[in-house]
Amino acid sequence: MAASYRKIGIIREGKEPADRRVPLTPAQCKEVMQRYPEVDLVVQRSPVRAFSDAEYETFEIPMADDLAGRELIMGVKEVPLDMLQENKAYLFFSHTIKEQAHNRKLLRTVLDKRITLMDHELLTDPEGNRVLAFGYWAGVVGAYNAMRAWQLGHGGPELLPAHECHDLEELERHLHAYPFPKDLRIVLTGGGRVGKGAMGVFERAGVERVAPKAFLEDVHAGPVYTVLGTKDLYARDDGMPFNKDGFHKDPTGHHATFLPYARKADIYVACHFWDPRGPKILSTQDLKDPGSNLKVIADISCDIGGPIDSTVRATTITEPFFGYDPQAMHEVGAGSKGSITVMSVDNLPCELPRDASEAFGRDLIERVLPALLGGDQEGMCERATIARNGALMPKFSYLTEYAKA
């Protein structure tokens, strides 16, 4: 069984560029202290959070400059090496389980300092479903950025960047004031957390959802969008009927059937999960197709070298767009003649840190905190533990050479 923690600290996010999200908002910290009087909770002071130190102090949350007395330290993003303390337990997104090269030293330091590392990404229910994620908010901001990219090339009132909006309410107020063209056509791939976030934005902005077949065949009186699932997006190479379960087990032997939608859509919003074994959705040849109508590709999934060949690199919150010349097959300036405007920001939830943190913290309180405090009877924290006291857990022993190199 995993340990039960009572002395908990919320760390100051130290990764650059600064991430303003928090695992628990001030109101949620107060709720934890009231629901669990045995918990000794401290928040490390920070100049960069979306919630100021003063907001935490308003809720009478104990503040500190360091977290030396904590048993468990929680954050959002990777903790800088010099902020990792020996013999502590940590919970954050470590981005190490896929042997990401840029975090090799992080895992090495965790092991050297005899740290217990749990990862938000690995927290799952007994059925294997993730319980904590920011994907919904990536979809929200990605859909909004798709419209910002459209506005960049087609005019109309300028849409304020999401990170300059106080919260989702302000973002949607700007979007509702934007005059959507009546003939605007949007295609979206993926129906998970990310897709649901994007769909919600379009629906609340008055864009009608239509079935894929209707999107291709019918005449519409106003702006519409459609959502493609795997059965709409892929077909078997051998011409046999598509089998969804079979595709998810092994996507080889399939090809994408996206091109008819590219010929109808103005904007493509990519929210799907992509298996590297699977086929491309938009190849360079597809992008060159003379019948393609795409003006904007908002690649929220942002798989570099993945299924969309126009996603040649990730972009940033401050510079979210670039142009892709489909004939020359390379990047050009955003808005260049004949180019497609690409949005491929890889940390979109950071643009709405208050809303994203509120939703994340709610799941943390309801679904994870009882396991952290109560001994983890269902093994949630155990499954999420990459290393304990500086030793890799058996499930993650494959990371041994990665950490050594």
C-alpha positions as CSV (number, residue, x, y, z in Angstrom):
1,M,0.0,0.0,0.0
2,A,1.1,3.5,-0.7
3,A,1.8,5.9,2.2
4,S,-0.8,8.2,3.6
5,Y,0.2,11.8,3.5
6,R,-0.8,14.6,6.0
7,K,1.8,17.3,5.5
8,I,1.2,18.6,2.0
9,G,2.7,21.5,0.1
10,I,1.7,23.2,-3.1
11,I,5.0,24.1,-4.9
12,R,5.8,27.3,-6.8
13,E,5.9,26.4,-10.5
14,G,9.5,26.9,-11.5
15,K,9.6,25.7,-15.1
16,E,10.3,28.3,-17.8
17,P,8.4,29.7,-19.6
18,A,6.2,30.2,-16.5
19,D,3.1,28.1,-16.0
20,R,0.4,29.9,-14.1
21,R,-1.8,26.9,-13.3
22,V,-2.1,25.4,-9.8
23,P,-3.2,22.0,-8.6
24,L,-5.6,23.6,-6.0
25,T,-7.1,27.1,-6.1
26,P,-7.3,29.2,-2.9
27,A,-11.0,28.2,-2.3
28,Q,-10.1,24.5,-2.9
29,C,-7.3,24.7,-0.4
30,K,-9.7,26.0,2.2
31,E,-12.1,23.2,1.3
32,V,-9.4,20.6,1.8
33,M,-8.6,22.1,5.2
34,Q,-12.2,22.0,6.3
35,R,-13.0,18.6,5.0
36,Y,-9.8,17.0,6.3
37,P,-8.8,18.8,9.5
38,E,-5.9,16.4,9.9
39,V,-4.2,17.8,6.8
40,D,-1.5,20.3,7.3
41,L,-1.5,22.2,4.0
42,V,1.0,24.9,3.0
43,V,1.3,26.9,-0.2
44,Q,4.7,28.1,-1.4
45,R,4.7,31.8,-2.3
46,S,4.9,32.6,-6.1
47,P,4.9,35.7,-8.2
48,V,3.6,34.0,-11.3
49,R,0.4,32.1,-10.4
50,A,-2.9,33.0,-11.9
51,F,-4.1,33.1,-8.3
52,S,-2.0,35.6,-6.3
53,D,-0.5,35.0,-2.9
54,A,-3.0,37.6,-1.6
55,E,-5.9,35.4,-2.8
56,Y,-4.6,32.4,-0.9
57,E,-4.1,34.6,2.2
58,T,-7.7,35.8,1.9
59,F,-8.8,32.2,2.4
60,E,-6.4,32.0,5.4
61,I,-4.1,29.4,3.6
62,P,-0.7,29.1,5.3
63,M,2.0,30.5,3.0
64,A,5.8,29.7,3.1
65,D,8.9,30.4,1.1
66,D,10.1,26.8,1.2
67,L,8.5,23.4,1.7
68,A,11.1,21.7,3.8
69,G,8.6,20.3,6.4
70,R,6.3,18.7,3.8
71,E,5.8,14.9,3.2
72,L,4.1,15.3,-0.2
73,I,4.7,18.2,-2.6
74,M,2.2,18.8,-5.4
75,G,2.6,20.8,-8.6
76,V,1.5,20.9,-12.2
77,K,4.6,20.8,-14.5
78,E,8.0,19.3,-14.1
79,V,9.9,20.6,-11.0
80,P,13.3,22.1,-11.8
81,L,16.2,20.0,-10.5
82,D,17.4,22.5,-8.0
83,M,13.9,22.6,-6.4
84,L,13.7,18.9,-5.8
85,Q,14.3,18.0,-2.1
86,E,15.7,14.7,-0.9
87,N,13.5,12.0,0.6
88,K,10.2,13.7,-0.3
89,A,7.2,12.5,-2.3
90,Y,6.2,14.5,-5.3
91,L,3.1,14.5,-7.6
92,F,3.3,16.4,-10.9
93,F,3.3,15.8,-14.6
94,S,6.9,14.5,-15.1
95,H,6.8,13.6,-18.8
96,T,9.3,10.8,-18.3
97,I,7.4,7.6,-19.0
98,K,7.9,7.9,-22.8
99,E,11.7,8.4,-22.2
100,Q,11.4,12.1,-23.2
101,A,15.1,13.2,-23.7
102,H,14.6,16.6,-22.2
103,N,13.6,15.1,-18.8
104,R,16.2,12.4,-18.5
105,K,18.1,14.5,-15.9
106,L,14.8,15.0,-14.0
107,L,14.4,11.3,-13.5
108,R,18.0,10.8,-12.7
109,T,17.8,13.4,-10.0
110,V,14.6,11.8,-8.6
111,L,16.5,8.6,-8.2
112,D,19.7,10.2,-6.8
113,K,17.7,12.1,-4.2
114,R,15.7,9.0,-3.1
115,I,12.4,10.7,-4.1
116,T,9.0,9.1,-4.4
117,L,7.6,10.3,-7.7
118,M,3.9,10.0,-8.7
119,D,2.6,11.3,-12.0
120,H,-0.7,13.0,-12.6
121,E,-0.9,11.3,-16.1
122,L,-0.8,7.8,-14.5
123,L,-3.6,8.3,-12.0
124,T,-6.4,6.0,-13.2
125,D,-9.5,4.4,-12.0
126,P,-9.8,0.6,-11.7
127,E,-10.9,0.5,-15.4
128,G,-7.8,2.3,-16.5
129,N,-9.4,5.6,-17.2
130,R,-7.4,8.7,-16.4
131,V,-8.9,10.8,-13.6
132,L,-6.8,14.0,-14.0
133,A,-6.2,15.9,-17.2
134,F,-6.2,19.4,-18.7
135,G,-7.3,18.1,-22.2
136,Y,-10.8,19.8,-22.1
137,W,-9.1,23.2,-21.7
138,A,-6.7,22.5,-24.6
139,G,-9.8,22.0,-26.7
140,V,-11.4,25.2,-25.5
141,V,-8.4,27.3,-26.3
142,G,-7.6,25.5,-29.5
143,A,-11.0,26.1,-30.9
144,Y,-10.8,29.8,-30.0
145,N,-7.4,30.0,-31.5
146,A,-8.8,28.4,-34.7
147,M,-11.1,31.4,-35.0
148,R,-8.2,33.8,-34.2
149,A,-6.3,32.2,-37.1
150,W,-9.3,32.7,-39.3
151,Q,-9.7,36.3,-38.3
152,L,-6.0,36.8,-39.1
153,G,-6.6,36.0,-42.7
154,H,-10.2,37.2,-43.2
155,G,-10.6,40.3,-41.1
156,G,-13.3,41.3,-38.7
157,P,-13.0,42.4,-35.1
158,E,-9.7,41.3,-33.6
159,L,-10.0,38.5,-31.1
160,L,-8.1,39.1,-27.8
161,P,-5.6,36.3,-27.1
162,A,-6.9,33.8,-24.7
163,H,-4.1,34.4,-22.2
164,E,-5.1,38.0,-22.0
165,C,-8.7,37.1,-21.1
166,H,-9.4,36.8,-17.4
167,D,-11.3,33.6,-17.8
168,L,-13.6,31.5,-20.1
169,E,-16.5,33.9,-19.7
170,E,-14.4,36.8,-21.1
171,L,-13.1,34.6,-23.9
172,E,-16.5,33.6,-25.0
173,R,-17.8,37.1,-24.8
174,H,-15.2,38.1,-27.4
175,L,-16.1,35.1,-29.6
176,H,-19.8,35.8,-29.4
177,A,-19.2,39.3,-30.7
178,Y,-17.3,38.0,-33.7
179,P,-19.4,37.8,-36.9
180,F,-19.1,34.2,-38.1
181,P,-19.5,33.9,-41.9
182,K,-22.6,32.1,-42.8
183,D,-20.7,29.8,-45.1
184,L,-18.0,28.9,-42.6
185,R,-17.4,25.1,-42.5
186,I,-15.4,23.5,-39.7
187,V,-14.3,19.8,-39.4
188,L,-13.1,18.3,-36.1
189,T,-11.4,15.0,-35.5
190,G,-11.5,13.4,-32.0
191,G,-14.4,13.1,-29.5
192,G,-12.5,12.8,-26.2
193,R,-11.8,15.4,-23.6
194,V,-10.0,17.7,-26.1
195,G,-12.8,17.3,-28.6
196,K,-15.5,18.0,-26.1
197,G,-13.8,21.3,-25.1
198,A,-13.6,22.4,-28.7
199,M,-17.2,21.4,-29.5
200,G,-18.5,23.3,-26.5
201,V,-16.9,26.5,-27.7
202,F,-18.4,26.2,-31.2
203,E,-21.8,25.3,-29.9
204,R,-22.0,28.1,-27.4
205,A,-20.9,30.5,-30.2
206,G,-23.9,29.4,-32.3
207,V,-22.1,27.1,-34.8
208,E,-24.4,24.2,-35.6
209,R,-23.2,20.6,-35.5
210,V,-24.1,18.4,-38.5
211,A,-23.5,14.8,-39.3
212,P,-20.4,14.0,-41.5
213,K,-22.6,12.9,-44.5
214,A,-24.7,16.1,-44.2
215,F,-21.5,18.2,-44.0
216,L,-20.4,16.8,-47.3
217,E,-23.7,16.7,-49.2
218,D,-26.2,19.3,-47.8
219,V,-26.5,23.0,-48.2
220,H,-26.4,24.9,-44.9
221,A,-27.9,28.2,-44.0
222,G,-25.3,29.2,-41.4
223,P,-21.9,28.2,-40.0
224,V,-21.6,24.5,-39.3
225,Y,-19.1,22.0,-37.9
226,T,-18.9,18.2,-38.0
227,V,-17.0,15.7,-35.9
228,L,-15.3,12.7,-37.4
229,G,-14.8,9.5,-35.4
230,T,-12.5,6.7,-36.4
231,K,-15.2,5.1,-38.6
232,D,-15.6,8.4,-40.5
233,L,-11.9,9.0,-40.8
234,Y,-10.3,5.7,-41.8
235,A,-10.9,2.7,-44.1
236,R,-9.2,-0.6,-44.6
237,D,-6.7,-1.0,-47.4
238,D,-8.2,-4.3,-48.4
239,G,-11.7,-2.9,-48.8
240,M,-13.2,-5.0,-46.1
241,P,-15.7,-3.3,-43.6
242,F,-14.0,-1.0,-41.0
243,N,-13.8,-2.5,-37.5
244,K,-13.3,0.0,-34.8
245,D,-11.9,-2.4,-32.2
246,G,-9.6,-3.9,-34.7
247,F,-8.3,-0.5,-35.8
248,H,-7.5,0.5,-32.2
249,K,-5.6,-2.7,-31.6
250,D,-3.6,-2.4,-34.8
251,P,-4.1,0.6,-37.1
252,T,-1.7,-0.7,-39.8
253,G,-3.4,-1.7,-43.0
254,H,-5.7,1.4,-43.0
255,H,-5.7,4.7,-44.8
256,A,-7.4,8.0,-44.0
257,T,-10.5,9.2,-45.8
258,F,-10.2,12.8,-44.8
259,L,-9.6,14.5,-48.2
260,P,-13.3,14.9,-49.1
261,Y,-13.7,16.9,-45.8
262,A,-10.6,19.0,-46.6
263,R,-12.3,19.9,-49.9
264,K,-15.4,21.2,-48.0
265,A,-14.0,22.7,-44.8
266,D,-12.4,26.1,-44.2
267,I,-11.0,25.1,-40.8
268,Y,-9.7,21.8,-39.5
269,V,-9.5,21.4,-35.7
270,A,-7.4,18.3,-34.8
271,C,-8.3,16.9,-31.3
272,H,-7.6,13.2,-31.9
273,F,-5.3,10.7,-30.3
274,W,-2.8,9.4,-32.9
275,D,-1.1,6.0,-32.8
276,P,2.3,6.3,-34.5
277,R,1.6,3.0,-36.3
278,G,-1.5,4.6,-37.9
279,P,-1.8,6.3,-41.3
280,K,-1.5,10.0,-41.9
281,I,-4.6,12.1,-42.0
282,L,-3.3,14.9,-44.2
283,S,-0.1,14.1,-46.1
284,T,1.9,16.6,-48.2
285,Q,0.1,15.3,-51.3
286,D,-3.3,15.8,-49.7
287,L,-2.4,19.3,-48.7
288,K,-1.3,20.0,-52.3
289,D,-4.7,18.7,-53.6
290,P,-6.1,21.5,-55.9
291,G,-9.6,20.9,-54.5
292,S,-8.6,21.5,-50.8
293,N,-10.4,24.4,-49.3
294,L,-8.5,24.5,-45.9
295,K,-7.5,28.0,-44.8
296,V,-6.7,27.1,-41.1
297,I,-5.4,24.0,-39.4
298,A,-5.6,24.2,-35.6
299,D,-3.6,21.1,-34.5
300,I,-4.4,20.8,-30.8
301,S,-2.9,17.3,-30.7
302,C,0.4,18.8,-32.1
303,D,2.1,15.6,-33.1
304,I,5.3,16.8,-34.8
305,G,6.1,14.4,-37.6
306,G,2.7,12.9,-37.0
307,P,-0.5,12.5,-39.1
308,I,-0.7,16.1,-40.3
309,D,2.2,17.1,-42.5
310,S,1.7,20.8,-42.1
311,T,2.5,20.6,-38.4
312,V,6.2,21.1,-38.9
313,R,6.8,22.5,-35.4
314,A,5.1,23.5,-32.2
315,T,4.2,27.2,-31.7
316,T,4.0,29.3,-28.6
317,I,1.3,31.1,-26.7
318,T,2.8,34.5,-27.7
319,E,3.4,33.5,-31.3
320,P,0.8,30.8,-32.0
321,F,0.6,30.9,-35.8
322,F,2.7,30.2,-38.9
323,G,1.9,29.8,-42.5
324,Y,2.4,26.5,-44.4
325,D,2.9,26.6,-48.2
326,P,1.3,23.4,-49.4
327,Q,3.0,23.6,-52.8
328,A,6.5,24.3,-51.5
329,M,5.9,22.0,-48.5
330,H,7.5,24.3,-46.0
331,E,6.8,27.0,-43.4
332,V,6.2,30.6,-44.5
333,G,5.0,33.7,-42.8
334,A,1.5,33.6,-41.3
335,G,-0.9,35.1,-43.8
336,S,1.3,34.6,-46.8
337,K,-0.6,34.3,-50.1
338,G,-1.6,30.7,-50.9
339,S,-0.6,29.5,-47.4
340,I,-2.6,27.6,-44.7
341,T,-2.5,29.2,-41.3
342,V,-1.3,26.6,-38.8
343,M,-1.8,26.8,-35.0
344,S,0.2,24.2,-33.1
345,V,0.6,25.5,-29.5
346,D,1.5,22.5,-27.3
347,N,0.5,24.0,-23.9
348,L,-2.9,25.5,-24.6
349,P,-4.4,25.0,-21.1
350,C,-1.9,27.5,-19.8
351,E,-3.9,30.3,-21.6
352,L,-6.9,29.9,-19.3
353,P,-5.1,29.0,-16.0
354,R,-7.9,30.0,-13.6
355,D,-10.6,27.9,-15.3
356,A,-8.2,25.0,-16.0
357,S,-7.0,24.9,-12.4
358,E,-10.5,25.0,-11.0
359,A,-11.6,22.0,-13.0
360,F,-8.3,20.1,-12.3
361,G,-8.4,20.8,-8.6
362,R,-12.0,19.6,-8.3
363,D,-11.1,16.2,-9.7
364,L,-8.0,16.2,-7.5
365,I,-10.1,16.7,-4.4
366,E,-12.9,14.3,-5.3
367,R,-11.0,11.5,-7.0
368,V,-7.4,11.6,-5.9
369,L,-7.1,13.2,-2.4
370,P,-9.0,10.4,-0.6
371,A,-6.4,7.9,-2.0
372,L,-3.5,10.1,-0.9
373,L,-4.9,10.5,2.6
374,G,-6.5,7.1,3.1
375,G,-3.9,4.5,2.2
376,D,-4.9,4.0,-1.4
377,Q,-7.0,0.9,-1.0
378,E,-7.8,0.7,-4.8
379,G,-4.1,1.2,-5.8
380,M,-4.6,4.4,-7.7
381,C,-1.5,6.1,-6.3
382,E,0.5,2.8,-6.5
383,R,-0.2,2.6,-10.2
384,A,0.9,6.2,-10.6
385,T,4.2,5.8,-8.7
386,I,7.2,5.8,-11.1
387,A,9.8,5.6,-8.3
388,R,9.7,5.0,-4.6
389,N,12.5,6.3,-2.3
390,G,14.8,6.6,-5.3
391,A,14.1,3.1,-6.8
392,L,12.1,2.6,-10.0
393,M,8.9,0.6,-9.5
394,P,8.9,-2.8,-11.3
395,K,6.4,-1.5,-13.9
396,F,8.9,1.3,-14.9
397,S,12.1,-0.7,-14.7
398,Y,12.4,-0.1,-18.5
399,L,13.4,3.5,-17.6
400,T,16.7,2.3,-16.0
401,E,18.9,2.9,-19.0
402,Y,17.1,6.1,-19.9
403,A,17.8,7.5,-16.4
404,K,21.5,6.3,-16.5
405,A,22.4,7.8,-19.9
